[in-house]
Amino acid sequence: MNIIKLHATDSTNTYLKEMARNIAIPDETVVITENQQKGRGQRGNGWFSTPEGSLTFSIFKEFDVLPVRDHFKISMAVSLAIIEVLENIKVIRAMIKWPNDILSGNKKLAGILVENSLVNERIKFTVIGIGLNVGIGHFPDLPRAISVSECTEEPVNREELFDVIFKTCVRYLQKLNTTTFDVLQQEYERHLFHINEVSLFENARTMERFQGIIRGISREGELIVETDSGFTRQVGVKELRLLY
Ligand code: BTN
């Protein structure tokens, strides 16, 4: 295990990507910091963390052969790894909000940022950033955020939680090539927030709102939504927001 602990950095994902670009680093290297100063989230958003209340780390994983069309397997594997850990410590109603937000009930506990490096239609390596709210007491302007310590009656130790999440993610990632898309998809959909429920969506471009029912995810990792008219659409993460 190659663990790099930094006192502070802008973003563990940026740091690890830069490192991988410049030197040969061991597979499954992890970079962790208590002071992430410019945390990056999905869709160009930031990521809020505090030195005492958060876990912010990134994992570097190489693949011999992983076709680009299998990219969503990475998101599914890491989401399921985190769900497994949270369920083991009895976090209530741990769920995945597509594509890879981790919720307890309808509040966000963790976010995942997957950044792949491609060569000839293959994913050569990936940097998976995980931000987890462990014991943040107050979230400025983030009414939908919550911490692990508020969602379980078990004692939560940040170092132990990091260790078990890291190891569980690595276990899932090591099995990625031998686990079929369908097996991951089935587990992922079992934990998918709002599956088979009427939900409100917003078109990310036109801001138009509409109702629909999430029926699952496609082979490309797009969300399958049945609209009012009974019409089924597959939508990508840049096209749609689930309002909840
Ligand atoms: C999201 O939900 O928008 C994804 C958030 C990912 C945050 C983590 S924290 C560690 C790693 N470094 C970053 O800059 N981002 C990810």
Boltz pocket constraint, residues with backbone or C-beta under 6 A from the ligand:
constraints:
  - pocket:
      binder: B
      contacts: [[A, 10], [A, 11], [A, 12], [A, 13], [A, 14], [A, 36], [A, 38], [A, 39], [A, 40], [A, 41], [A, 42], [A, 43], [A, 45], [A, 46], [A, 47], [A, 55], [A, 56], [A, 57], [A, 58], [A, 100], [A, 101], [A, 110], [A, 111], [A, 112], [A, 113], [A, 128], [A, 129], [A, 130], [A, 131], [A, 132]]
      max_distance: 6.0
